[in-house]
Amino acid sequence: MTISTTTTAPDVGVRSSASDRPLAARHLPSLTGLRWLTAMLIFGHHLMAVEYFGGRAGDLWGFVFEAGKTGVTLFFILSGFVLAWGYKPAQSARSFWLHRAARIYPLHVVGVMLALAVAATLVPEIQSPGVLPIGANLLLISGWFPDWWQAGNPASWSLVCEAFFYLTFPLVIRMVAGRSARVLWSVAAAALVLVALAPAIAAGSPVPMSAASTPLLRLPEFVLGVVLALLMKQTAWRPAPLRFAVPLAVLGYAMSEAPTLPGTDVHPGLALTVGGFALLVASLASADAHRSSTFLAGPAWQELGRLSFAFYLVHLLVIASVSSAWPDGHPELDWPRAFALAALAFAISLGLAWVLHRGVEIRMQRVLLRFDPDRQRSTLAARGRPIH
């Protein structure tokens, strides 16, 4: 799923706390709310890609949401930041991987099954080219093959990247945790350079790679989130206030559509996008950690943020299914009818996401986490039994 200028910056008001000392907050509610705002960027981009809006309305919608695909970039940064923020040195790699698998894999399998059903009925355009690509998608390795990047569920290419990030996180965190601020800032700078160079690396690679979907080339975004979280936790770095971070994130959103350097595949605009988004994530986390408040920490945003993963996995299938009633699958309607159709697709996606979140995501996490090796060892130790 590729999905991306912006109109107005979100009004993120902050109420300062009495103390400037960062708190050891495990929960960062504003980042949960940000997940939903990010999902809405991607939803808007896919409405554009399927062409719900026609004429001048379509031009304006495209102007606003062409860069909505960068919502995936924001998800990657968020993932690295949150995992590093909640990092427990005592947790084993096996336990970490089980927690991550329990979080994403059951819903991923359901998403692929839904995509196959949609492809066989309403939207044949998303049919996968054979059994092997579907199997690769189920195993979360399809993104390593550029021709298969949208096999299975078209939205799940980003999960292939996340699976790679999760696989490498125990190594990455051990390499950077406890390092000096100078080292961490150097890693952050290197990550931004690699983001800008990713298209050139893909173009010059002897093996097929895509700057958009090859997990290795998206890893720097995740790593940047990791090191910024460590900078806040280890060095008491406090990022710029939201009144500065939000405009910079908006600028970064717009710069994702900037051209590459003349005569090269180097894309400094992408580095500005990633840098602006990373600063926004850190600033929101800082607000939470200092007991400030943002509207994203409100209860409605929290509930929507928890639904964002399921919503992300199904929304493109719903958008394409609803538009399949038109002969070419591209409605290109005027404003009123396009909004009505978009509202229908949104309502179906949100309802389906709620069902999947409650019926699959939460329940399967509970089942799978019973096999957490760290939890089993703790239980045995509490009972005074030997641990092997």
C-alpha positions as CSV (number, residue, x, y, z in Angstrom):
1,M,0.0,0.0,0.0
2,T,1.5,3.3,-1.0
3,I,-0.3,6.0,0.4
4,S,0.5,11.2,1.4
5,T,0.8,18.3,1.4
6,T,-1.2,19.4,4.2
7,T,-3.6,22.1,4.9
8,T,-3.6,23.2,8.5
9,A,-1.6,22.1,11.5
10,P,-3.5,20.2,14.2
11,D,-4.3,22.4,17.2
12,V,-2.2,20.6,19.8
13,G,-2.6,22.7,22.9
14,V,-0.3,22.0,25.8
15,R,-0.7,22.8,29.5
16,S,2.7,22.9,31.2
17,S,3.3,21.0,34.3
18,A,4.8,22.5,37.5
19,S,8.1,20.5,37.1
20,D,10.4,20.3,34.1
21,R,11.8,17.0,35.2
22,P,10.9,14.1,32.8
23,L,8.9,11.4,34.4
24,A,9.3,7.7,33.9
25,A,5.9,7.4,32.3
26,R,5.3,4.0,30.7
27,H,2.1,5.1,29.0
28,L,2.2,7.9,26.4
29,P,-1.5,8.6,25.6
30,S,-0.8,11.3,23.1
31,L,1.1,8.8,20.9
32,T,-1.9,6.4,21.0
33,G,-4.1,9.3,19.8
34,L,-1.5,10.1,17.1
35,R,-1.8,6.7,15.7
36,W,-5.4,7.4,14.8
37,L,-4.5,10.8,13.2
38,T,-1.9,8.9,11.2
39,A,-4.4,6.3,10.1
40,M,-6.7,9.2,8.9
41,L,-3.9,10.5,6.7
42,I,-3.5,7.1,5.1
43,F,-7.3,6.7,4.7
44,G,-7.4,10.1,2.9
45,H,-4.6,9.1,0.6
46,H,-6.4,5.9,-0.4
47,L,-9.6,7.8,-1.1
48,M,-7.5,9.9,-3.5
49,A,-5.9,6.8,-5.0
50,V,-9.2,5.1,-5.7
51,E,-10.6,8.5,-7.0
52,Y,-13.7,9.0,-4.9
53,F,-13.5,12.7,-5.7
54,G,-13.6,14.0,-9.3
55,G,-13.0,17.3,-11.0
56,R,-11.7,20.2,-8.9
57,A,-12.7,18.4,-5.8
58,G,-10.4,15.6,-6.7
59,D,-7.6,18.0,-7.5
60,L,-8.0,19.6,-4.0
61,W,-8.2,16.3,-2.3
62,G,-5.1,15.2,-4.0
63,F,-3.3,18.3,-3.0
64,V,-4.1,17.7,0.6
65,F,-3.6,13.9,0.7
66,E,-1.0,13.0,-1.9
67,A,1.5,13.0,0.9
68,G,-0.8,10.9,3.1
69,K,1.4,7.8,2.3
70,T,3.9,9.3,4.8
71,G,1.6,8.2,7.5
72,V,3.3,4.8,7.2
73,T,6.6,6.6,7.9
74,L,5.1,8.1,11.1
75,F,3.9,4.6,12.1
76,F,7.5,3.3,11.8
77,I,8.9,6.1,13.9
78,L,6.2,5.7,16.5
79,S,7.0,2.0,16.7
80,G,10.7,2.5,17.3
81,F,10.0,5.2,19.9
82,V,7.4,3.3,21.9
83,L,9.4,0.1,22.0
84,A,12.5,1.9,23.2
85,W,10.5,3.9,25.7
86,G,9.1,0.8,27.3
87,Y,12.2,-1.3,26.9
88,K,12.9,-3.8,29.7
89,P,16.5,-5.0,29.8
90,A,15.4,-8.1,31.7
91,Q,13.0,-9.2,29.0
92,S,14.3,-12.0,26.9
93,A,14.3,-11.7,23.1
94,R,12.0,-14.7,22.9
95,S,9.5,-13.0,25.2
96,F,9.7,-9.7,23.2
97,W,9.2,-11.5,19.9
98,L,6.2,-13.4,21.3
99,H,4.6,-10.2,22.5
100,R,5.1,-8.6,19.1
101,A,3.8,-11.6,17.2
102,A,0.7,-11.8,19.5
103,R,0.1,-8.1,18.8
104,I,0.1,-8.2,15.0
105,Y,0.0,-11.7,13.6
106,P,-3.5,-13.0,14.3
107,L,-5.0,-9.8,12.8
108,H,-2.6,-10.0,9.9
109,V,-3.8,-13.5,9.0
110,V,-7.5,-12.4,9.2
111,G,-6.6,-9.4,7.0
112,V,-5.1,-11.7,4.4
113,M,-8.1,-13.9,4.4
114,L,-10.4,-10.9,4.0
115,A,-8.3,-9.6,1.1
116,L,-8.4,-13.0,-0.7
117,A,-12.2,-13.0,-0.4
118,V,-12.5,-9.4,-1.7
119,A,-10.1,-10.2,-4.6
120,A,-12.2,-13.2,-5.5
121,T,-15.4,-11.2,-5.6
122,L,-15.6,-7.4,-5.7
123,V,-12.0,-6.3,-6.5
124,P,-10.2,-8.7,-8.8
125,E,-7.6,-6.0,-9.4
126,I,-5.9,-6.9,-6.1
127,Q,-5.5,-10.6,-6.9
128,S,-2.0,-11.9,-6.1
129,P,0.1,-13.5,-8.9
130,G,0.0,-17.0,-7.6
131,V,0.3,-19.0,-4.4
132,L,3.9,-18.2,-3.5
133,P,3.4,-14.4,-3.1
134,I,0.4,-15.1,-0.9
135,G,2.4,-17.5,1.2
136,A,5.2,-14.9,1.4
137,N,2.8,-12.3,2.6
138,L,1.4,-14.7,5.3
139,L,4.9,-15.3,6.5
140,L,5.6,-11.5,6.4
141,I,8.5,-11.7,3.9
142,S,6.7,-10.5,0.7
143,G,8.2,-7.0,0.9
144,W,11.7,-8.4,0.3
145,F,10.5,-9.2,-3.2
146,P,9.6,-5.9,-4.9
147,D,7.2,-7.6,-7.4
148,W,5.2,-9.1,-4.4
149,W,5.2,-6.1,-2.2
150,Q,1.4,-5.8,-2.2
151,A,0.6,-9.5,-2.4
152,G,-2.1,-10.9,-0.1
153,N,-3.5,-7.9,1.8
154,P,-2.2,-4.8,0.0
155,A,-2.0,-2.9,3.2
156,S,0.2,-5.5,5.0
157,W,3.4,-4.6,3.2
158,S,4.2,-2.3,6.1
159,L,3.8,-5.3,8.5
160,V,6.6,-7.0,6.6
161,C,8.8,-4.0,7.5
162,E,7.5,-4.0,11.1
163,A,8.3,-7.7,11.4
164,F,11.9,-7.0,10.4
165,F,12.1,-4.2,12.8
166,Y,10.9,-6.4,15.6
167,L,13.3,-9.1,14.6
168,T,16.3,-6.7,14.9
169,F,15.1,-4.7,17.9
170,P,16.8,-6.8,20.6
171,L,20.1,-6.3,18.8
172,V,19.5,-2.6,17.9
173,I,18.5,-1.6,21.5
174,R,21.6,-3.4,23.0
175,M,23.8,-1.5,20.6
176,V,22.5,1.9,21.5
177,A,21.1,1.7,25.0
178,G,23.4,3.4,27.5
179,R,25.4,5.2,24.9
180,S,26.3,8.9,25.3
181,A,24.2,11.7,23.9
182,R,26.9,12.3,21.3
183,V,26.7,8.7,20.0
184,L,22.9,8.8,20.0
185,W,22.8,12.0,18.1
186,S,25.3,10.6,15.6
187,V,23.1,7.6,15.0
188,A,20.1,9.9,14.5
189,A,22.0,11.9,11.9
190,A,23.1,8.8,10.1
191,A,19.5,7.6,10.0
192,L,18.4,10.8,8.3
193,V,21.2,10.6,5.8
194,L,20.2,7.0,5.0
195,V,16.6,8.0,4.5
196,A,17.7,10.6,1.9
197,L,20.0,8.0,0.2
198,A,17.4,5.2,0.2
199,P,16.2,5.8,-3.4
200,A,19.8,5.9,-4.6
201,I,20.7,2.8,-2.7
202,A,17.7,1.0,-4.2
203,A,18.5,2.2,-7.7
204,G,22.1,1.0,-7.5
205,S,21.5,-2.2,-5.6
206,P,22.7,-5.4,-7.4
207,V,19.6,-7.2,-6.0
208,P,16.0,-5.8,-6.5
209,M,15.1,-3.3,-3.8
210,S,12.5,-0.7,-3.4
211,A,13.0,2.5,-1.3
212,A,9.3,2.4,-0.4
213,S,8.8,-1.2,0.6
214,T,12.1,-3.1,1.2
215,P,12.3,-3.4,5.0
216,L,16.1,-2.8,5.2
217,L,15.7,0.6,3.6
218,R,12.9,1.6,5.9
219,L,14.8,0.5,9.0
220,P,16.5,4.0,9.6
221,E,13.0,5.5,10.3
222,F,12.5,2.9,13.1
223,V,16.0,3.4,14.5
224,L,15.5,7.1,14.6
225,G,12.4,6.6,16.8
226,V,14.5,4.3,19.1
227,V,17.4,6.7,19.6
228,L,15.1,9.7,20.3
229,A,13.3,7.8,23.0
230,L,16.7,6.9,24.5
231,L,17.8,10.5,24.4
232,M,14.8,11.5,26.4
233,K,15.2,8.7,28.9
234,Q,18.9,8.7,29.3
235,T,20.0,12.3,28.9
236,A,16.9,14.2,29.9
237,W,16.8,15.8,26.5
238,R,13.6,17.8,26.1
239,P,12.5,18.3,22.5
240,A,11.1,21.5,21.1
241,P,7.6,22.5,22.3
242,L,4.6,21.5,20.2
243,R,4.1,25.0,18.9
244,F,7.4,24.5,17.0
245,A,7.2,20.7,16.4
246,V,3.8,20.8,14.8
247,P,4.7,23.3,12.0
248,L,7.9,21.5,11.3
249,A,6.0,18.2,11.0
250,V,3.6,19.9,8.6
251,L,6.5,21.2,6.6
252,G,8.0,17.8,6.5
253,Y,4.7,16.4,5.3
254,A,4.8,18.8,2.4
255,M,8.4,18.2,1.6
256,S,7.9,14.5,1.0
257,E,6.6,15.5,-2.4
258,A,9.7,17.6,-3.2
259,P,11.9,16.3,-6.1
260,T,15.2,14.5,-5.8
261,L,18.4,16.4,-6.2
262,P,18.9,17.2,-9.9
263,G,20.6,14.3,-11.7
264,T,20.5,12.0,-8.7
265,D,18.2,9.7,-6.8
266,V,19.0,11.4,-3.5
267,H,15.8,12.7,-1.8
268,P,16.6,15.2,1.0
269,G,12.9,16.0,1.2
270,L,12.3,12.6,2.7
271,A,14.9,13.3,5.4
272,L,13.0,16.5,6.3
273,T,9.8,14.5,6.4
274,V,11.2,11.9,8.8
275,G,13.0,14.5,10.9
276,G,9.8,16.6,11.3
277,F,7.7,13.6,12.2
278,A,10.3,12.3,14.6
279,L,10.4,15.7,16.4
280,L,6.6,15.6,16.6
281,V,6.6,12.2,18.2
282,A,9.2,13.2,20.7
283,S,7.4,16.5,21.6
284,L,4.1,14.7,22.2
285,A,5.9,12.1,24.4
286,S,7.6,14.9,26.3
287,A,4.2,16.5,26.9
288,D,2.9,13.3,28.4
289,A,6.1,12.6,30.4
290,H,5.9,16.1,32.0
291,R,2.2,15.7,32.8
292,S,1.1,18.2,30.2
293,S,-2.0,17.5,28.2
294,T,-2.8,17.4,24.5
295,F,-6.1,16.8,22.8
296,L,-4.7,13.5,21.5
297,A,-4.7,12.2,25.1
298,G,-8.5,12.4,25.3
299,P,-10.5,9.3,25.9
300,A,-12.1,9.2,22.4
301,W,-8.7,9.5,20.8
302,Q,-7.4,6.7,23.0
303,E,-10.2,4.3,21.9
304,L,-9.7,5.3,18.3
305,G,-5.9,4.8,18.6
306,R,-6.4,1.3,19.9
307,L,-8.6,0.6,16.8
308,S,-6.0,2.0,14.4
309,F,-4.2,-1.2,13.6
310,A,-7.3,-3.1,12.7
311,F,-8.6,-0.1,10.8
312,Y,-5.4,0.2,8.8
313,L,-5.5,-3.4,7.8
314,V,-9.1,-3.3,6.4
315,H,-9.7,0.2,5.3
316,L,-8.3,-0.1,1.8
317,L,-10.3,-3.3,1.2
318,V,-13.4,-1.5,2.2
319,I,-12.6,1.6,0.1
320,A,-12.0,-0.5,-3.0
321,S,-15.1,-2.7,-2.3
322,V,-17.4,0.2,-1.9
323,S,-16.1,1.8,-5.1
324,S,-16.5,-1.5,-7.1
325,A,-20.1,-0.6,-7.7
326,W,-18.8,1.8,-10.5
327,P,-17.7,0.1,-13.7
328,D,-14.1,1.1,-13.5
329,G,-13.9,1.2,-9.7
330,H,-13.2,4.9,-9.7
331,P,-16.3,6.9,-8.8
332,E,-14.9,10.4,-9.4
333,L,-17.9,12.1,-7.9
334,D,-18.7,15.7,-7.0
335,W,-18.2,16.9,-3.5
336,P,-21.5,15.9,-1.9
337,R,-21.8,12.4,-3.3
338,A,-18.0,11.7,-2.8
339,F,-18.2,12.8,0.9
340,A,-21.3,10.6,1.4
341,L,-19.5,7.6,-0.2
342,A,-16.3,8.3,1.8
343,A,-18.4,8.5,5.0
344,L,-19.9,5.1,4.1
345,A,-16.5,3.5,3.6
346,F,-15.3,5.1,6.8
347,A,-18.2,3.8,8.8
348,I,-17.9,0.3,7.5
349,S,-14.1,0.3,8.1
350,L,-14.5,1.6,11.7
351,G,-17.2,-0.9,12.5
352,L,-15.2,-3.8,11.1
353,A,-12.1,-2.6,12.9
354,W,-14.0,-2.6,16.2
355,V,-15.2,-6.1,15.7
356,L,-11.7,-7.4,14.7
357,H,-10.1,-5.5,17.6
358,R,-12.4,-6.9,20.2
359,G,-13.0,-10.4,18.6
360,V,-9.5,-11.2,17.3
361,E,-6.8,-8.8,18.4
362,I,-7.4,-8.7,22.1
363,R,-8.5,-12.3,22.5
364,M,-5.6,-13.8,20.6
365,Q,-3.1,-11.7,22.4
366,R,-4.4,-13.1,25.7
367,V,-4.2,-16.7,24.4
368,L,-0.7,-16.4,22.9
369,L,0.8,-14.5,25.8
370,R,0.1,-17.5,28.1
371,F,3.2,-19.0,26.4
372,D,5.5,-16.1,27.3
373,P,8.7,-17.8,28.5
374,D,9.5,-14.9,30.9
375,R,6.1,-15.2,32.5
376,Q,6.4,-18.9,32.9
377,R,9.8,-18.6,34.5
378,S,8.4,-16.0,37.0
379,T,5.5,-18.2,37.8
380,L,7.8,-21.2,38.5
381,A,10.1,-19.0,40.6
382,A,7.2,-17.7,42.7
383,R,6.2,-21.4,43.4
384,G,9.8,-22.3,44.4
385,R,10.2,-24.7,41.5
386,P,13.5,-25.1,39.6
387,I,13.8,-23.2,36.4
388,H,15.4,-25.0,33.4
